[in-house]
Each structure stands twice: as C-alpha cells, then as structure tokens.
Amino acid sequence: GLRNSFAKVMGAFKQRRKLVGREKLRPRSEWYDWNYKSELYAFAKRLNEELTEDTLRIAFTHKSFIDQEELKRKNLGISLQDVQIQLADNSSLITMGEQIISKYIKAFIRHCYEALPEEGVSAVHDYLMSDCVLSRVSLNIGTKDLMLCSDFPPEESTLAATLKAIIGAIAQDNDTKRAEKFVLDFILTELAGKDIFDIWEIPKPRAVLNSFLKKQGRLPSESRLVFSSGRNTILAVFQVALFSNKEFIGQGPGETLTIAEE
C-alpha cells in the first residue's frame, strides 16, 4: 500500500543522500525564487528605516565581491574596459558608520554613568565595537543573506562591517540623529544583563580607585578589616571595607585579605 511504498521511497532518498554527502552551505541568492530587490525593500521595512534601494545595494556590497567578479571576468577572457562592473562598494559607508557608532557610544556612557572612570568608558566602548558584538547584531537583523561578499558563510569582521555600513546608510539617507537612535536600539542594548566587571578587567583596581578619587579632590583610599572567619583554614573569609578620609566607599569579601581588598 501507500505506507510501504512511501517507506521505500524515503529509504531510497536516504541512501542517495549518503552517497552524495552533506549538502554544502549555499547563499540564499542561489535559489531560483530569490528576488534581491524585494528582499532589500523588506529589510528596510523590518527595520522601519527609510532607505533607498541604491543606498542599500551599496551598503551590502563589499570590495571583496567586486574584486571576485573582476577576477571571474578576467579568467573568462572578458575585457574589463569593454564590460565594466557597475557596482560601488561600501567602504565609505563603513567608515561613516564606524565613526557614528564610536562617538555615540562614548557620549552615551559618559552621560549615563558619570562616575565611571575613563578607563571603564574605553573598556565598554571597545566591547560594543568588537566584531563579536557587532556581528551578532548584524546577524540578528538579517544581513547574512543580503550581503555581497567573497566569503560564505561570512566572517565576523564582514558581518560587523556590514552593520557599520547600514548605520552609515541611515545617516546618509536620513540624518545622524536617526543613525544614533539605531545604535541605541540595537547595539547599546547588548549591555542588558551585563556586569561591568565582565567587560572591564581591572589589573590594578586600587590604583584606578585612587586615581579616580584624586580627580574628585579626595584623599586616597584606606582599607580596614571589618570581619573575618575561619582563619588558617580552607574556608577562611575576610570582609574588607574601603574608606576615603573616614568616608565609607564600599566593602567586599574574599578568601584572603588581598582578594577581599581588590
């Protein structure tokens, strides 16, 4: 019956797949139902951004893709002078977007966290500007299948560069304020649930604290042991408090006095 024939067909498909092997990753544009123009339009609408098709095409076109196309034509014996590639790469948009992201992140952190030292501002800035964070944001908004680049799947640096180009495109077609709002909504939200010490590793915390106190015109910090338990055992715990001119700053526990102080 149908059940037996269906099982035989599926079994045959499975055997053929084993013979052929795993299908390689292919860009979405290789499928017959791909409509790049419609995808660009849908992408802009998903982000609720007013972007022209020409600007979006440039934002997604990397220099590596143009070089790859030129190499293909050269290998086929096609003269680049006779048939030129009418494509512009996104290098200028990447530079523009990177400047907007960097400037706005620093301004936002300094405004919202006035007590954070400049070293902390730089650490948070570098974290948000890293390829790891920017590529994750880029991937989540759906840039992977729209990118025109030589590598597939695209590398983190390529995904991050695409996001910068999109932000540059928003600033070009609208204004800088609109691009900064995009940074606020999609990049700065990556700080949600993050602890500052997961981002900022302080090699000499006491020196950083004293430098911060000096800028505020206050005396250097002094440590005081306020509690200890289990001395000379593997379960020892110490509670150390820090003061500046007898004014309490903070306290913390640790297995040793040095750890608790830091």
Secondary structure in CASP SS format (residue, H / E / C, confidence):
PFRMAT SS
TARGET T0000
AUTHOR 0000-0000-0000
METHOD secondary structure of the structure
MODEL  1
G C 1.00
L H 1.00
R H 1.00
N H 1.00
S H 1.00
F H 1.00
A H 1.00
K H 1.00
V H 1.00
M H 1.00
G H 1.00
A H 1.00
F H 1.00
K H 1.00
Q H 1.00
R H 1.00
R H 1.00
K H 1.00
L H 1.00
V H 1.00
G C 1.00
R C 1.00
E C 1.00
K C 1.00
L C 1.00
R C 1.00
P C 1.00
R H 1.00
S H 1.00
E H 1.00
W C 1.00
Y C 1.00
D C 1.00
W C 1.00
N C 1.00
Y H 1.00
K H 1.00
S H 1.00
E H 1.00
L H 1.00
Y H 1.00
A H 1.00
F H 1.00
A H 1.00
K H 1.00
R H 1.00
L H 1.00
N C 1.00
E C 1.00
E C 1.00
L C 1.00
T C 1.00
E H 1.00
D H 1.00
T H 1.00
L H 1.00
R H 1.00
I H 1.00
A H 1.00
F H 1.00
T E 1.00
H C 1.00
K H 1.00
S H 1.00
F H 1.00
I H 1.00
D H 1.00
Q H 1.00
E H 1.00
E H 1.00
L H 1.00
K H 1.00
R H 1.00
K H 1.00
N H 1.00
L C 1.00
G C 1.00
I C 1.00
S C 1.00
L C 1.00
Q C 1.00
D C 1.00
V C 1.00
Q C 1.00
I C 1.00
Q C 1.00
L C 1.00
A C 1.00
D C 1.00
N C 1.00
S H 1.00
S H 1.00
L H 1.00
I H 1.00
T H 1.00
M H 1.00
G H 1.00
E H 1.00
Q H 1.00
I H 1.00
I H 1.00
S H 1.00
K H 1.00
Y H 1.00
I H 1.00
K H 1.00
A H 1.00
F H 1.00
I H 1.00
R H 1.00
H H 1.00
C H 1.00
Y C 1.00
E C 1.00
A C 1.00
L C 1.00
P C 1.00
E H 1.00
E H 1.00
G H 1.00
V H 1.00
S H 1.00
A H 1.00
V H 1.00
H H 1.00
D H 1.00
Y H 1.00
L H 1.00
M C 1.00
S C 1.00
D H 1.00
C H 1.00
V H 1.00
L H 1.00
S H 1.00
R H 1.00
V H 1.00
S H 1.00
L H 1.00
N H 1.00
I C 1.00
G C 1.00
T C 1.00
K C 1.00
D C 1.00
L C 1.00
M C 1.00
L E 1.00
C C 1.00
S C 1.00
D C 1.00
F C 1.00
P C 1.00
P C 1.00
E C 1.00
E H 1.00
S H 1.00
T H 1.00
L H 1.00
A H 1.00
A H 1.00
T H 1.00
L H 1.00
K H 1.00
A H 1.00
I H 1.00
I H 1.00
G H 1.00
A H 1.00
I H 1.00
A H 1.00
Q H 1.00
D H 1.00
N C 1.00
D C 1.00
T H 1.00
K H 1.00
R H 1.00
A H 1.00
E H 1.00
K H 1.00
F H 1.00
V H 1.00
L H 1.00
D H 1.00
F H 1.00
I C 1.00
L H 1.00
T H 1.00
E H 1.00
L H 1.00
A C 1.00
G C 1.00
K C 1.00
D C 1.00
I H 1.00
F H 1.00
D H 1.00
I H 1.00
W C 1.00
E C 1.00
I C 1.00
P C 1.00
K C 1.00
P H 1.00
R H 1.00
A H 1.00
V H 1.00
L H 1.00
N H 1.00
S H 1.00
F H 1.00
L H 1.00
K H 1.00
K H 1.00
Q C 1.00
G C 1.00
R C 1.00
L C 1.00
P C 1.00
S C 1.00
E E 1.00
S E 1.00
R E 1.00
L E 1.00
V E 1.00
F E 1.00
S E 1.00
S E 1.00
G C 1.00
R C 1.00
N C 1.00
T C 1.00
I C 1.00
L C 1.00
A C 1.00
V E 1.00
F E 1.00
Q E 1.00
V E 1.00
A E 1.00
L E 1.00
F E 1.00
S E 1.00
N C 1.00
K C 1.00
E E 1.00
F E 1.00
I E 1.00
G E 1.00
Q E 1.00
G E 1.00
P E 1.00
G E 1.00
E C 1.00
T C 1.00
L H 1.00
T H 1.00
I H 1.00
A H 1.00
E H 1.00
E C 1.00
END
